[in-house]
Amino acid sequence: MPLEIKFSSEALKYTKNLDRPTKERIAEKLGKIAKDPFNLNLSILLKGDTNKRRARLGDYRLILFITAEVLLVTHVAPRGQVYKDL
């Protein structure tokens, strides 16, 4: 059963300002990750933090926190910016 997908307020605010094709690509990627959350082809662990994962989507990066039931998207931003916000 796929995980429930939730967004932090910061990630939701940033995602709302994106264009429609990018939003659709993010939704498709998150759907795949929700079905198979630990697939290394979809997302990988952040260095130094065993609970957070990152997913690559073109020039954007998604920072994820995965629990047994929820896939929480904590950050969505361009590659150069997302790691500064952590």
PyMOL Python script that loads the backbone (N, CA, C, O; Angstrom):
from pymol import cmd

cmd.read_pdbstr("""\
ATOM      1  N   MET A   1       0.836  -1.182   0.000  1.00  0.00           N
ATOM      2  CA  MET A   1       0.000   0.000   0.000  1.00  0.00           C
ATOM      3  C   MET A   1       0.883   1.247   0.000  1.00  0.00           C
ATOM      4  O   MET A   1       1.819   1.334   0.794  1.00  0.00           O
ATOM      5  N   PRO A   2       0.603   2.211  -0.873  1.00  0.00           N
ATOM      6  CA  PRO A   2       1.438   3.421  -0.939  1.00  0.00           C
ATOM      7  C   PRO A   2       1.332   4.266   0.325  1.00  0.00           C
ATOM      8  O   PRO A   2       0.319   4.251   1.024  1.00  0.00           O
ATOM      9  N   LEU A   3       2.395   4.994   0.593  1.00  0.00           N
ATOM     10  CA  LEU A   3       2.412   5.898   1.740  1.00  0.00           C
ATOM     11  C   LEU A   3       1.555   7.127   1.454  1.00  0.00           C
ATOM     12  O   LEU A   3       1.351   7.503   0.300  1.00  0.00           O
ATOM     13  N   GLU A   4       1.062   7.739   2.512  1.00  0.00           N
ATOM     14  CA  GLU A   4       0.338   8.997   2.381  1.00  0.00           C
ATOM     15  C   GLU A   4       1.365  10.106   2.176  1.00  0.00           C
ATOM     16  O   GLU A   4       2.374  10.148   2.880  1.00  0.00           O
ATOM     17  N   ILE A   5       1.123  10.997   1.226  1.00  0.00           N
ATOM     18  CA  ILE A   5       2.058  12.078   0.909  1.00  0.00           C
ATOM     19  C   ILE A   5       1.575  13.361   1.566  1.00  0.00           C
ATOM     20  O   ILE A   5       0.433  13.780   1.375  1.00  0.00           O
ATOM     21  N   LYS A   6       2.470  13.986   2.353  1.00  0.00           N
ATOM     22  CA  LYS A   6       2.171  15.265   2.997  1.00  0.00           C
ATOM     23  C   LYS A   6       3.299  16.242   2.697  1.00  0.00           C
ATOM     24  O   LYS A   6       4.438  15.834   2.470  1.00  0.00           O
ATOM     25  N   PHE A   7       2.981  17.525   2.695  1.00  0.00           N
ATOM     26  CA  PHE A   7       3.952  18.586   2.450  1.00  0.00           C
ATOM     27  C   PHE A   7       4.093  19.457   3.684  1.00  0.00           C
ATOM     28  O   PHE A   7       3.109  19.725   4.373  1.00  0.00           O
ATOM     29  N   SER A   8       5.313  19.900   3.968  1.00  0.00           N
ATOM     30  CA  SER A   8       5.497  20.917   4.993  1.00  0.00           C
ATOM     31  C   SER A   8       4.973  22.231   4.421  1.00  0.00           C
ATOM     32  O   SER A   8       4.797  22.354   3.208  1.00  0.00           O
ATOM     33  N   SER A   9       4.728  23.196   5.273  1.00  0.00           N
ATOM     34  CA  SER A   9       4.190  24.476   4.791  1.00  0.00           C
ATOM     35  C   SER A   9       5.167  25.158   3.827  1.00  0.00           C
ATOM     36  O   SER A   9       4.750  25.778   2.849  1.00  0.00           O
ATOM     37  N   GLU A  10       6.454  25.038   4.107  1.00  0.00           N
ATOM     38  CA  GLU A  10       7.470  25.645   3.236  1.00  0.00           C
ATOM     39  C   GLU A  10       7.484  24.985   1.857  1.00  0.00           C
ATOM     40  O   GLU A  10       7.537  25.672   0.837  1.00  0.00           O
ATOM     41  N   ALA A  11       7.437  23.666   1.827  1.00  0.00           N
ATOM     42  CA  ALA A  11       7.456  22.945   0.557  1.00  0.00           C
ATOM     43  C   ALA A  11       6.180  23.215  -0.239  1.00  0.00           C
ATOM     44  O   ALA A  11       6.230  23.370  -1.459  1.00  0.00           O
ATOM     45  N   LEU A  12       5.051  23.270   0.439  1.00  0.00           N
ATOM     46  CA  LEU A  12       3.779  23.532  -0.229  1.00  0.00           C
ATOM     47  C   LEU A  12       3.760  24.940  -0.823  1.00  0.00           C
ATOM     48  O   LEU A  12       3.299  25.131  -1.948  1.00  0.00           O
ATOM     49  N   LYS A  13       4.252  25.910  -0.084  1.00  0.00           N
ATOM     50  CA  LYS A  13       4.303  27.291  -0.562  1.00  0.00           C
ATOM     51  C   LYS A  13       5.172  27.403  -1.817  1.00  0.00           C
ATOM     52  O   LYS A  13       4.793  28.072  -2.778  1.00  0.00           O
ATOM     53  N   TYR A  14       6.332  26.752  -1.807  1.00  0.00           N
ATOM     54  CA  TYR A  14       7.219  26.815  -2.966  1.00  0.00           C
ATOM     55  C   TYR A  14       6.603  26.098  -4.163  1.00  0.00           C
ATOM     56  O   TYR A  14       6.691  26.585  -5.290  1.00  0.00           O
ATOM     57  N   THR A  15       5.987  24.956  -3.929  1.00  0.00           N
ATOM     58  CA  THR A  15       5.418  24.162  -5.009  1.00  0.00           C
ATOM     59  C   THR A  15       4.246  24.878  -5.668  1.00  0.00           C
ATOM     60  O   THR A  15       4.066  24.757  -6.880  1.00  0.00           O
ATOM     61  N   LYS A  16       3.459  25.609  -4.920  1.00  0.00           N
ATOM     62  CA  LYS A  16       2.316  26.335  -5.483  1.00  0.00           C
ATOM     63  C   LYS A  16       2.744  27.366  -6.526  1.00  0.00           C
ATOM     64  O   LYS A  16       1.978  27.673  -7.439  1.00  0.00           O
ATOM     65  N   ASN A  17       3.952  27.900  -6.401  1.00  0.00           N
ATOM     66  CA  ASN A  17       4.427  28.927  -7.317  1.00  0.00           C
ATOM     67  C   ASN A  17       5.082  28.364  -8.577  1.00  0.00           C
ATOM     68  O   ASN A  17       5.504  29.135  -9.439  1.00  0.00           O
ATOM     69  N   LEU A  18       5.176  27.051  -8.704  1.00  0.00           N
ATOM     70  CA  LEU A  18       5.787  26.432  -9.875  1.00  0.00           C
ATOM     71  C   LEU A  18       4.785  26.321 -11.022  1.00  0.00           C
ATOM     72  O   LEU A  18       3.575  26.396 -10.811  1.00  0.00           O
ATOM     73  N   ASP A  19       5.297  26.145 -12.220  1.00  0.00           N
ATOM     74  CA  ASP A  19       4.409  25.972 -13.373  1.00  0.00           C
ATOM     75  C   ASP A  19       3.773  24.581 -13.363  1.00  0.00           C
ATOM     76  O   ASP A  19       4.253  23.680 -12.676  1.00  0.00           O
ATOM     77  N   ARG A  20       2.706  24.414 -14.118  1.00  0.00           N
ATOM     78  CA  ARG A  20       1.928  23.174 -14.110  1.00  0.00           C
ATOM     79  C   ARG A  20       2.740  21.942 -14.513  1.00  0.00           C
ATOM     80  O   ARG A  20       2.631  20.921 -13.834  1.00  0.00           O
ATOM     81  N   PRO A  21       3.549  21.977 -15.582  1.00  0.00           N
ATOM     82  CA  PRO A  21       4.312  20.765 -15.928  1.00  0.00           C
ATOM     83  C   PRO A  21       5.274  20.316 -14.820  1.00  0.00           C
ATOM     84  O   PRO A  21       5.457  19.117 -14.607  1.00  0.00           O
ATOM     85  N   THR A  22       5.881  21.264 -14.124  1.00  0.00           N
ATOM     86  CA  THR A  22       6.793  20.924 -13.036  1.00  0.00           C
ATOM     87  C   THR A  22       6.024  20.312 -11.873  1.00  0.00           C
ATOM     88  O   THR A  22       6.482  19.345 -11.264  1.00  0.00           O
ATOM     89  N   LYS A  23       4.855  20.870 -11.561  1.00  0.00           N
ATOM     90  CA  LYS A  23       4.018  20.304 -10.498  1.00  0.00           C
ATOM     91  C   LYS A  23       3.617  18.873 -10.833  1.00  0.00           C
ATOM     92  O   LYS A  23       3.606  18.004  -9.962  1.00  0.00           O
ATOM     93  N   GLU A  24       3.287  18.634 -12.095  1.00  0.00           N
ATOM     94  CA  GLU A  24       2.902  17.285 -12.513  1.00  0.00           C
ATOM     95  C   GLU A  24       4.069  16.314 -12.406  1.00  0.00           C
ATOM     96  O   GLU A  24       3.886  15.165 -12.006  1.00  0.00           O
ATOM     97  N   ARG A  25       5.266  16.768 -12.760  1.00  0.00           N
ATOM     98  CA  ARG A  25       6.449  15.916 -12.638  1.00  0.00           C
ATOM     99  C   ARG A  25       6.739  15.592 -11.176  1.00  0.00           C
ATOM    100  O   ARG A  25       7.119  14.467 -10.850  1.00  0.00           O
ATOM    101  N   ILE A  26       6.561  16.576 -10.296  1.00  0.00           N
ATOM    102  CA  ILE A  26       6.766  16.347  -8.867  1.00  0.00           C
ATOM    103  C   ILE A  26       5.748  15.340  -8.347  1.00  0.00           C
ATOM    104  O   ILE A  26       6.100  14.429  -7.597  1.00  0.00           O
ATOM    105  N   ALA A  27       4.488  15.500  -8.741  1.00  0.00           N
ATOM    106  CA  ALA A  27       3.440  14.580  -8.290  1.00  0.00           C
ATOM    107  C   ALA A  27       3.707  13.158  -8.779  1.00  0.00           C
ATOM    108  O   ALA A  27       3.502  12.196  -8.038  1.00  0.00           O
ATOM    109  N   GLU A  28       4.161  13.026 -10.015  1.00  0.00           N
ATOM    110  CA  GLU A  28       4.469  11.699 -10.562  1.00  0.00           C
ATOM    111  C   GLU A  28       5.629  11.057  -9.808  1.00  0.00           C
ATOM    112  O   GLU A  28       5.580   9.873  -9.474  1.00  0.00           O
ATOM    113  N   LYS A  29       6.660  11.831  -9.543  1.00  0.00           N
ATOM    114  CA  LYS A  29       7.833  11.318  -8.813  1.00  0.00           C
ATOM    115  C   LYS A  29       7.445  10.897  -7.399  1.00  0.00           C
ATOM    116  O   LYS A  29       7.856   9.836  -6.930  1.00  0.00           O
ATOM    117  N   LEU A  30       6.657  11.727  -6.721  1.00  0.00           N
ATOM    118  CA  LEU A  30       6.243  11.400  -5.362  1.00  0.00           C
ATOM    119  C   LEU A  30       5.345  10.169  -5.329  1.00  0.00           C
ATOM    120  O   LEU A  30       5.398   9.387  -4.380  1.00  0.00           O
ATOM    121  N   GLY A  31       4.521   9.992  -6.358  1.00  0.00           N
ATOM    122  CA  GLY A  31       3.691   8.800  -6.440  1.00  0.00           C
ATOM    123  C   GLY A  31       4.526   7.536  -6.540  1.00  0.00           C
ATOM    124  O   GLY A  31       4.221   6.527  -5.904  1.00  0.00           O
ATOM    125  N   LYS A  32       5.585   7.597  -7.345  1.00  0.00           N
ATOM    126  CA  LYS A  32       6.486   6.447  -7.475  1.00  0.00           C
ATOM    127  C   LYS A  32       7.209   6.167  -6.159  1.00  0.00           C
ATOM    128  O   LYS A  32       7.350   5.013  -5.753  1.00  0.00           O
ATOM    129  N   ILE A  33       7.663   7.223  -5.502  1.00  0.00           N
ATOM    130  CA  ILE A  33       8.375   7.042  -4.228  1.00  0.00           C
ATOM    131  C   ILE A  33       7.427   6.498  -3.161  1.00  0.00           C
ATOM    132  O   ILE A  33       7.827   5.665  -2.349  1.00  0.00           O
ATOM    133  N   ALA A  34       6.185   6.957  -3.155  1.00  0.00           N
ATOM    134  CA  ALA A  34       5.213   6.477  -2.163  1.00  0.00           C
ATOM    135  C   ALA A  34       4.952   4.981  -2.313  1.00  0.00           C
ATOM    136  O   ALA A  34       4.691   4.295  -1.325  1.00  0.00           O
ATOM    137  N   LYS A  35       5.021   4.471  -3.543  1.00  0.00           N
ATOM    138  CA  LYS A  35       4.806   3.041  -3.769  1.00  0.00           C
ATOM    139  C   LYS A  35       6.018   2.209  -3.371  1.00  0.00           C
ATOM    140  O   LYS A  35       5.870   1.079  -2.904  1.00  0.00           O
ATOM    141  N   ASP A  36       7.220   2.762  -3.554  1.00  0.00           N
ATOM    142  CA  ASP A  36       8.458   2.042  -3.238  1.00  0.00           C
ATOM    143  C   ASP A  36       9.439   3.020  -2.577  1.00  0.00           C
ATOM    144  O   ASP A  36      10.370   3.484  -3.235  1.00  0.00           O
ATOM    145  N   PRO A  37       9.247   3.341  -1.294  1.00  0.00           N
ATOM    146  CA  PRO A  37       9.987   4.437  -0.661  1.00  0.00           C
ATOM    147  C   PRO A  37      11.490   4.233  -0.506  1.00  0.00           C
ATOM    148  O   PRO A  37      12.220   5.212  -0.357  1.00  0.00           O
ATOM    149  N   PHE A  38      11.965   3.019  -0.535  1.00  0.00           N
ATOM    150  CA  PHE A  38      13.390   2.797  -0.297  1.00  0.00           C
ATOM    151  C   PHE A  38      14.135   2.350  -1.553  1.00  0.00           C
ATOM    152  O   PHE A  38      15.236   1.808  -1.457  1.00  0.00           O
ATOM    153  N   ASN A  39      13.553   2.569  -2.714  1.00  0.00           N
ATOM    154  CA  ASN A  39      14.194   2.269  -3.985  1.00  0.00           C
ATOM    155  C   ASN A  39      15.293   3.305  -4.234  1.00  0.00           C
ATOM    156  O   ASN A  39      15.014   4.501  -4.308  1.00  0.00           O
ATOM    157  N   LEU A  40      16.525   2.850  -4.361  1.00  0.00           N
ATOM    158  CA  LEU A  40      17.655   3.768  -4.532  1.00  0.00           C
ATOM    159  C   LEU A  40      17.667   4.456  -5.887  1.00  0.00           C
ATOM    160  O   LEU A  40      18.395   5.432  -6.066  1.00  0.00           O
ATOM    161  N   ASN A  41      16.885   3.981  -6.841  1.00  0.00           N
ATOM    162  CA  ASN A  41      16.778   4.662  -8.131  1.00  0.00           C
ATOM    163  C   ASN A  41      15.863   5.879  -8.037  1.00  0.00           C
ATOM    164  O   ASN A  41      15.901   6.744  -8.912  1.00  0.00           O
ATOM    165  N   LEU A  42      15.055   5.959  -7.008  1.00  0.00           N
ATOM    166  CA  LEU A  42      14.107   7.059  -6.854  1.00  0.00           C
ATOM    167  C   LEU A  42      14.568   8.102  -5.843  1.00  0.00           C
ATOM    168  O   LEU A  42      14.388   9.299  -6.065  1.00  0.00           O
ATOM    169  N   SER A  43      15.157   7.664  -4.739  1.00  0.00           N
ATOM    170  CA  SER A  43      15.643   8.601  -3.721  1.00  0.00           C
ATOM    171  C   SER A  43      16.788   7.944  -2.961  1.00  0.00           C
ATOM    172  O   SER A  43      16.856   6.721  -2.839  1.00  0.00           O
ATOM    173  N   ILE A  44      17.690   8.789  -2.452  1.00  0.00           N
ATOM    174  CA  ILE A  44      18.823   8.260  -1.696  1.00  0.00           C
ATOM    175  C   ILE A  44      18.928   8.993  -0.363  1.00  0.00           C
ATOM    176  O   ILE A  44      18.397  10.091  -0.202  1.00  0.00           O
ATOM    177  N   LEU A  45      19.611   8.377   0.578  1.00  0.00           N
ATOM    178  CA  LEU A  45      19.788   8.961   1.908  1.00  0.00           C
ATOM    179  C   LEU A  45      20.669  10.200   1.848  1.00  0.00           C
ATOM    180  O   LEU A  45      21.626  10.256   1.077  1.00  0.00           O
ATOM    181  N   LEU A  46      20.340  11.185   2.663  1.00  0.00           N
ATOM    182  CA  LEU A  46      21.219  12.332   2.827  1.00  0.00           C
ATOM    183  C   LEU A  46      22.397  11.912   3.692  1.00  0.00           C
ATOM    184  O   LEU A  46      22.234  11.114   4.615  1.00  0.00           O
ATOM    185  N   LYS A  47      23.558  12.431   3.411  1.00  0.00           N
ATOM    186  CA  LYS A  47      24.726  12.109   4.211  1.00  0.00           C
ATOM    187  C   LYS A  47      24.567  12.684   5.607  1.00  0.00           C
ATOM    188  O   LYS A  47      24.167  13.836   5.776  1.00  0.00           O
ATOM    189  N   GLY A  48      24.882  11.873   6.599  1.00  0.00           N
ATOM    190  CA  GLY A  48      24.845  12.323   7.975  1.00  0.00           C
ATOM    191  C   GLY A  48      23.475  12.296   8.620  1.00  0.00           C
ATOM    192  O   GLY A  48      23.360  12.588   9.811  1.00  0.00           O
ATOM    193  N   ASP A  49      22.429  11.956   7.880  1.00  0.00           N
ATOM    194  CA  ASP A  49      21.086  11.914   8.459  1.00  0.00           C
ATOM    195  C   ASP A  49      20.380  10.679   7.923  1.00  0.00           C
ATOM    196  O   ASP A  49      20.078  10.598   6.733  1.00  0.00           O
ATOM    197  N   THR A  50      20.119   9.732   8.789  1.00  0.00           N
ATOM    198  CA  THR A  50      19.565   8.459   8.334  1.00  0.00           C
ATOM    199  C   THR A  50      18.060   8.506   8.103  1.00  0.00           C
ATOM    200  O   THR A  50      17.501   7.558   7.551  1.00  0.00           O
ATOM    201  N   ASN A  51      17.393   9.577   8.507  1.00  0.00           N
ATOM    202  CA  ASN A  51      15.950   9.653   8.351  1.00  0.00           C
ATOM    203  C   ASN A  51      15.504  10.429   7.117  1.00  0.00           C
ATOM    204  O   ASN A  51      14.376  10.253   6.657  1.00  0.00           O
ATOM    205  N   LYS A  52      16.358  11.274   6.580  1.00  0.00           N
ATOM    206  CA  LYS A  52      15.977  12.101   5.435  1.00  0.00           C
ATOM    207  C   LYS A  52      16.556  11.537   4.152  1.00  0.00           C
ATOM    208  O   LYS A  52      17.650  10.974   4.130  1.00  0.00           O
ATOM    209  N   ARG A  53      15.789  11.705   3.082  1.00  0.00           N
ATOM    210  CA  ARG A  53      16.214  11.254   1.764  1.00  0.00           C
ATOM    211  C   ARG A  53      16.083  12.413   0.793  1.00  0.00           C
ATOM    212  O   ARG A  53      15.353  13.369   1.053  1.00  0.00           O
ATOM    213  N   ARG A  54      16.786  12.328  -0.317  1.00  0.00           N
ATOM    214  CA  ARG A  54      16.654  13.349  -1.355  1.00  0.00           C
ATOM    215  C   ARG A  54      16.282  12.679  -2.657  1.00  0.00           C
ATOM    216  O   ARG A  54      16.718  11.566  -2.951  1.00  0.00           O
ATOM    217  N   ALA A  55      15.478  13.366  -3.424  1.00  0.00           N
ATOM    218  CA  ALA A  55      15.083  12.878  -4.733  1.00  0.00           C
ATOM    219  C   ALA A  55      15.417  13.956  -5.752  1.00  0.00           C
ATOM    220  O   ALA A  55      15.206  15.145  -5.513  1.00  0.00           O
ATOM    221  N   ARG A  56      15.927  13.532  -6.862  1.00  0.00           N
ATOM    222  CA  ARG A  56      16.342  14.447  -7.913  1.00  0.00           C
ATOM    223  C   ARG A  56      15.255  14.522  -8.967  1.00  0.00           C
ATOM    224  O   ARG A  56      14.713  13.500  -9.386  1.00  0.00           O
ATOM    225  N   LEU A  57      14.938  15.736  -9.396  1.00  0.00           N
ATOM    226  CA  LEU A  57      13.936  15.947 -10.425  1.00  0.00           C
ATOM    227  C   LEU A  57      14.413  17.094 -11.307  1.00  0.00           C
ATOM    228  O   LEU A  57      14.021  18.242 -11.101  1.00  0.00           O
ATOM    229  N   GLY A  58      15.254  16.785 -12.284  1.00  0.00           N
ATOM    230  CA  GLY A  58      15.826  17.823 -13.132  1.00  0.00           C
ATOM    231  C   GLY A  58      16.707  18.740 -12.299  1.00  0.00           C
ATOM    232  O   GLY A  58      17.635  18.281 -11.632  1.00  0.00           O
ATOM    233  N   ASP A  59      16.417  20.040 -12.338  1.00  0.00           N
ATOM    234  CA  ASP A  59      17.179  21.015 -11.561  1.00  0.00           C
ATOM    235  C   ASP A  59      16.669  21.158 -10.133  1.00  0.00           C
ATOM    236  O   ASP A  59      17.258  21.882  -9.331  1.00  0.00           O
ATOM    237  N   TYR A  60      15.586  20.476  -9.815  1.00  0.00           N
ATOM    238  CA  TYR A  60      14.994  20.570  -8.487  1.00  0.00           C
ATOM    239  C   TYR A  60      15.387  19.388  -7.626  1.00  0.00           C
ATOM    240  O   TYR A  60      15.692  18.304  -8.124  1.00  0.00           O
ATOM    241  N   ARG A  61      15.372  19.625  -6.304  1.00  0.00           N
ATOM    242  CA  ARG A  61      15.617  18.557  -5.345  1.00  0.00           C
ATOM    243  C   ARG A  61      14.458  18.542  -4.353  1.00  0.00           C
ATOM    244  O   ARG A  61      13.960  19.588  -3.934  1.00  0.00           O
ATOM    245  N   LEU A  62      14.046  17.343  -3.993  1.00  0.00           N
ATOM    246  CA  LEU A  62      12.998  17.145  -3.009  1.00  0.00           C
ATOM    247  C   LEU A  62      13.645  16.505  -1.787  1.00  0.00           C
ATOM    248  O   LEU A  62      14.313  15.478  -1.914  1.00  0.00           O
ATOM    249  N   ILE A  63      13.465  17.080  -0.626  1.00  0.00           N
ATOM    250  CA  ILE A  63      13.966  16.496   0.609  1.00  0.00           C
ATOM    251  C   ILE A  63      12.775  15.829   1.286  1.00  0.00           C
ATOM    252  O   ILE A  63      11.743  16.460   1.514  1.00  0.00           O
ATOM    253  N   LEU A  64      12.929  14.551   1.602  1.00  0.00           N
ATOM    254  CA  LEU A  64      11.830  13.726   2.096  1.00  0.00           C
ATOM    255  C   LEU A  64      12.157  13.143   3.457  1.00  0.00           C
ATOM    256  O   LEU A  64      13.315  12.871   3.772  1.00  0.00           O
ATOM    257  N   PHE A  65      11.126  12.958   4.250  1.00  0.00           N
ATOM    258  CA  PHE A  65      11.227  12.269   5.533  1.00  0.00           C
ATOM    259  C   PHE A  65      10.207  11.144   5.474  1.00  0.00           C
ATOM    260  O   PHE A  65       9.014  11.401   5.317  1.00  0.00           O
ATOM    261  N   ILE A  66      10.656   9.903   5.597  1.00  0.00           N
ATOM    262  CA  ILE A  66       9.780   8.749   5.421  1.00  0.00           C
ATOM    263  C   ILE A  66       9.583   8.039   6.758  1.00  0.00           C
ATOM    264  O   ILE A  66      10.546   7.693   7.442  1.00  0.00           O
ATOM    265  N   THR A  67       8.320   7.830   7.115  1.00  0.00           N
ATOM    266  CA  THR A  67       7.972   7.026   8.278  1.00  0.00           C
ATOM    267  C   THR A  67       7.214   5.801   7.776  1.00  0.00           C
ATOM    268  O   THR A  67       7.121   5.579   6.568  1.00  0.00           O
ATOM    269  N   ALA A  68       6.681   5.018   8.685  1.00  0.00           N
ATOM    270  CA  ALA A  68       5.981   3.794   8.296  1.00  0.00           C
ATOM    271  C   ALA A  68       4.719   4.070   7.486  1.00  0.00           C
ATOM    272  O   ALA A  68       4.316   3.232   6.679  1.00  0.00           O
ATOM    273  N   GLU A  69       4.088   5.224   7.684  1.00  0.00           N
ATOM    274  CA  GLU A  69       2.819   5.499   7.023  1.00  0.00           C
ATOM    275  C   GLU A  69       2.803   6.760   6.187  1.00  0.00           C
ATOM    276  O   GLU A  69       1.896   6.940   5.374  1.00  0.00           O
ATOM    277  N   VAL A  70       3.793   7.655   6.361  1.00  0.00           N
ATOM    278  CA  VAL A  70       3.744   8.976   5.740  1.00  0.00           C
ATOM    279  C   VAL A  70       5.043   9.285   5.006  1.00  0.00           C
ATOM    280  O   VAL A  70       6.137   8.980   5.481  1.00  0.00           O
ATOM    281  N   LEU A  71       4.895   9.893   3.843  1.00  0.00           N
ATOM    282  CA  LEU A  71       6.010  10.451   3.084  1.00  0.00           C
ATOM    283  C   LEU A  71       5.872  11.964   3.204  1.00  0.00           C
ATOM    284  O   LEU A  71       4.997  12.559   2.575  1.00  0.00           O
ATOM    285  N   LEU A  72       6.731  12.589   4.008  1.00  0.00           N
ATOM    286  CA  LEU A  72       6.661  14.024   4.251  1.00  0.00           C
ATOM    287  C   LEU A  72       7.691  14.726   3.382  1.00  0.00           C
ATOM    288  O   LEU A  72       8.886  14.444   3.472  1.00  0.00           O
ATOM    289  N   VAL A  73       7.227  15.638   2.544  1.00  0.00           N
ATOM    290  CA  VAL A  73       8.113  16.449   1.712  1.00  0.00           C
ATOM    291  C   VAL A  73       8.428  17.701   2.514  1.00  0.00           C
ATOM    292  O   VAL A  73       7.551  18.535   2.738  1.00  0.00           O
ATOM    293  N   THR A  74       9.679  17.837   2.947  1.00  0.00           N
ATOM    294  CA  THR A  74      10.043  18.961   3.804  1.00  0.00           C
ATOM    295  C   THR A  74      10.562  20.155   3.018  1.00  0.00           C
ATOM    296  O   THR A  74      10.338  21.293   3.429  1.00  0.00           O
ATOM    297  N   HIS A  75      11.251  19.932   1.895  1.00  0.00           N
ATOM    298  CA  HIS A  75      11.796  21.018   1.090  1.00  0.00           C
ATOM    299  C   HIS A  75      11.670  20.691  -0.392  1.00  0.00           C
ATOM    300  O   HIS A  75      11.851  19.544  -0.800  1.00  0.00           O
ATOM    301  N   VAL A  76      11.361  21.694  -1.185  1.00  0.00           N
ATOM    302  CA  VAL A  76      11.394  21.619  -2.639  1.00  0.00           C
ATOM    303  C   VAL A  76      12.074  22.899  -3.093  1.00  0.00           C
ATOM    304  O   VAL A  76      11.602  23.992  -2.781  1.00  0.00           O
ATOM    305  N   ALA A  77      13.174  22.784  -3.824  1.00  0.00           N
ATOM    306  CA  ALA A  77      13.896  23.967  -4.274  1.00  0.00           C
ATOM    307  C   ALA A  77      14.903  23.563  -5.347  1.00  0.00           C
ATOM    308  O   ALA A  77      15.169  22.376  -5.533  1.00  0.00           O
ATOM    309  N   PRO A  78      15.465  24.552  -6.058  1.00  0.00           N
ATOM    310  CA  PRO A  78      16.541  24.244  -7.000  1.00  0.00           C
ATOM    311  C   PRO A  78      17.740  23.656  -6.277  1.00  0.00           C
ATOM    312  O   PRO A  78      17.919  23.873  -5.078  1.00  0.00           O
ATOM    313  N   ARG A  79      18.548  22.924  -6.997  1.00  0.00           N
ATOM    314  CA  ARG A  79      19.675  22.196  -6.412  1.00  0.00           C
ATOM    315  C   ARG A  79      20.582  23.097  -5.584  1.00  0.00           C
ATOM    316  O   ARG A  79      20.987  22.704  -4.489  1.00  0.00           O
ATOM    317  N   GLY A  80      20.906  24.256  -6.054  1.00  0.00           N
ATOM    318  CA  GLY A  80      21.826  25.133  -5.347  1.00  0.00           C
ATOM    319  C   GLY A  80      21.257  25.728  -4.073  1.00  0.00           C
ATOM    320  O   GLY A  80      22.013  26.123  -3.185  1.00  0.00           O
ATOM    321  N   GLN A  81      19.946  25.797  -3.967  1.00  0.00           N
ATOM    322  CA  GLN A  81      19.314  26.435  -2.828  1.00  0.00           C
ATOM    323  C   GLN A  81      18.859  25.467  -1.746  1.00  0.00           C
ATOM    324  O   GLN A  81      18.898  25.804  -0.563  1.00  0.00           O
ATOM    325  N   VAL A  82      18.433  24.283  -2.128  1.00  0.00           N
ATOM    326  CA  VAL A  82      17.775  23.373  -1.187  1.00  0.00           C
ATOM    327  C   VAL A  82      18.668  22.957  -0.028  1.00  0.00           C
ATOM    328  O   VAL A  82      18.183  22.816   1.094  1.00  0.00           O
ATOM    329  N   TYR A  83      19.943  22.760  -0.266  1.00  0.00           N
ATOM    330  CA  TYR A  83      20.829  22.306   0.802  1.00  0.00           C
ATOM    331  C   TYR A  83      21.193  23.436   1.760  1.00  0.00           C
ATOM    332  O   TYR A  83      21.576  23.177   2.900  1.00  0.00           O
ATOM    333  N   LYS A  84      21.078  24.682   1.313  1.00  0.00           N
ATOM    334  CA  LYS A  84      21.320  25.837   2.180  1.00  0.00           C
ATOM    335  C   LYS A  84      20.195  25.985   3.198  1.00  0.00           C
ATOM    336  O   LYS A  84      20.411  26.480   4.304  1.00  0.00           O
ATOM    337  N   ASP A  85      18.993  25.553   2.817  1.00  0.00           N
ATOM    338  CA  ASP A  85      17.830  25.700   3.684  1.00  0.00           C
ATOM    339  C   ASP A  85      17.769  24.650   4.777  1.00  0.00           C
ATOM    340  O   ASP A  85      17.005  24.797   5.731  1.00  0.00           O
ATOM    341  N   LEU A  86      18.564  23.588   4.658  1.00  0.00           N
ATOM    342  CA  LEU A  86      18.525  22.521   5.666  1.00  0.00           C
ATOM    343  C   LEU A  86      19.215  22.984   6.869  1.00  0.00           C
ATOM    344  O   LEU A  86      19.305  22.248   7.851  1.00  0.00           O
TER     345      LEU A  86
END
""", "prot")
cmd.dss("prot")
cmd.show_as("cartoon", "prot")
cmd.util.cbc("prot")
cmd.orient("prot")
